Amino acid sequence: LQLGEDAEAAGLLTAFLKKDWSDELVTIVGHIDTGKPRQQLDLLENCLKQHPNNPTLLFTLGRVSLRNQLWGKGRAYLEQAANLARSVQQNAQINAELGRLLEQLGEREQSFQCYQKALKLLE
């Protein structure tokens, strides 16, 4: 990643995740723009079969869905992740991301509520 080889890094992380699960690596995968967001989404959705209630994976799926411009799918994954969040910080991050999406969709009141929730969680 430091060398700007996002696609190669994503391939290595993906291979590792198939053998050894790591929430930390799933989070990193969600931040990598491979140029092939559909393949990335398909891979992560396959991981969901093994880790169906993992909030980190759901959060990452939400981000990758948004990269694919799948607003409804992204929203559903983010909402599910928020309901399963394991920490206050994770819940705040998910709500902030959900707030950005809802703002983009023109749902200002719901967006504001998500932002408020994120801020309250961080207090």
C-alpha positions as CSV (number, residue, x, y, z in Angstrom):
1,L,0.0,0.0,0.0
2,Q,2.9,2.4,0.8
3,L,4.2,1.8,-2.7
4,G,0.9,2.6,-4.3
5,E,0.3,-0.9,-5.4
6,D,-3.3,-1.1,-4.2
7,A,-4.5,-3.9,-6.4
8,E,-1.5,-6.1,-5.5
9,A,-2.0,-5.3,-1.8
10,A,-5.7,-6.2,-2.1
11,G,-4.8,-9.5,-3.7
12,L,-2.4,-10.4,-0.9
13,L,-4.8,-9.4,1.8
14,T,-7.6,-11.3,0.2
15,A,-5.4,-14.5,0.0
16,F,-4.6,-14.1,3.6
17,L,-8.2,-13.6,4.7
18,K,-9.2,-16.8,3.0
19,K,-6.8,-18.7,5.3
20,D,-6.8,-16.5,8.5
21,W,-9.6,-14.2,9.4
22,S,-8.7,-10.7,10.7
23,D,-11.1,-7.8,11.4
24,E,-8.2,-5.4,11.1
25,L,-7.4,-6.6,7.6
26,V,-11.0,-6.5,6.5
27,T,-11.1,-2.9,7.5
28,I,-8.0,-2.2,5.4
29,V,-9.5,-4.0,2.5
30,G,-12.5,-1.6,2.7
31,H,-10.2,1.4,2.3
32,I,-8.3,0.0,-0.8
33,D,-9.5,1.1,-4.2
34,T,-8.6,-1.8,-6.4
35,G,-10.3,-0.3,-9.5
36,K,-12.5,-3.4,-9.5
37,P,-15.1,-2.7,-6.8
38,R,-17.5,-5.3,-8.0
39,Q,-15.0,-8.1,-7.6
40,Q,-14.1,-6.7,-4.1
41,L,-17.8,-6.7,-3.2
42,D,-18.3,-10.3,-4.4
43,L,-15.3,-11.5,-2.4
44,L,-16.5,-9.8,0.8
45,E,-20.0,-11.1,0.3
46,N,-18.6,-14.6,0.1
47,C,-16.8,-14.0,3.4
48,L,-20.2,-13.1,4.9
49,K,-21.2,-16.7,4.6
50,Q,-18.5,-17.6,7.1
51,H,-18.9,-14.5,9.3
52,P,-22.6,-13.5,9.0
53,N,-22.8,-11.2,12.1
54,N,-19.4,-9.6,11.9
55,P,-19.9,-5.8,12.3
56,T,-16.5,-5.1,10.8
57,L,-17.2,-7.1,7.7
58,L,-20.7,-5.5,7.4
59,F,-19.2,-2.1,7.8
60,T,-16.6,-2.8,5.1
61,L,-19.4,-4.3,2.8
62,G,-21.3,-1.1,3.3
63,R,-18.3,1.0,2.2
64,V,-17.6,-1.2,-0.8
65,S,-21.2,-1.2,-1.8
66,L,-21.1,2.6,-1.8
67,R,-18.0,2.4,-4.0
68,N,-20.2,0.3,-6.4
69,Q,-22.9,3.0,-6.2
70,L,-25.2,0.4,-4.6
71,W,-26.9,2.9,-2.2
72,G,-29.6,0.6,-0.9
73,K,-27.3,-2.3,-0.3
74,G,-24.7,-0.1,1.3
75,R,-27.3,1.4,3.6
76,A,-28.6,-2.0,4.6
77,Y,-25.1,-3.2,5.4
78,L,-24.3,-0.1,7.4
79,E,-27.5,-0.3,9.4
80,Q,-26.9,-4.0,10.1
81,A,-23.3,-3.2,11.2
82,A,-24.5,-0.4,13.5
83,N,-26.9,-2.8,15.2
84,L,-24.1,-5.3,15.8
85,A,-21.2,-2.9,16.6
86,R,-18.8,-4.2,19.2
87,S,-17.6,-0.9,20.6
88,V,-18.7,2.6,21.0
89,Q,-16.0,3.8,18.6
90,Q,-17.0,1.4,15.9
91,N,-20.7,2.3,16.3
92,A,-19.7,6.0,16.0
93,Q,-17.7,5.4,12.8
94,I,-20.6,3.4,11.3
95,N,-23.1,6.1,12.2
96,A,-20.9,8.8,10.7
97,E,-20.6,6.8,7.4
98,L,-24.3,6.2,7.4
99,G,-24.9,9.9,8.0
100,R,-22.8,10.8,5.0
101,L,-24.7,8.3,2.8
102,L,-28.1,9.6,3.9
103,E,-27.0,13.2,3.4
104,Q,-25.9,12.2,-0.2
105,L,-29.4,10.6,-0.7
106,G,-31.1,13.9,0.4
107,E,-32.4,12.3,3.7
108,R,-31.2,15.3,5.8
109,E,-33.2,14.6,8.9
110,Q,-32.1,11.0,9.2
111,S,-28.5,12.0,8.3
112,F,-28.5,14.6,11.1
113,Q,-29.7,11.9,13.5
114,C,-26.9,9.6,12.5
115,Y,-24.3,12.4,12.9
116,Q,-25.8,13.3,16.3
117,K,-25.6,9.7,17.4
118,A,-22.0,9.4,16.3
119,L,-21.1,12.6,18.3
120,K,-22.9,11.4,21.4
121,L,-21.2,8.1,21.3
122,L,-17.8,9.8,21.1
123,E,-18.5,12.0,24.1
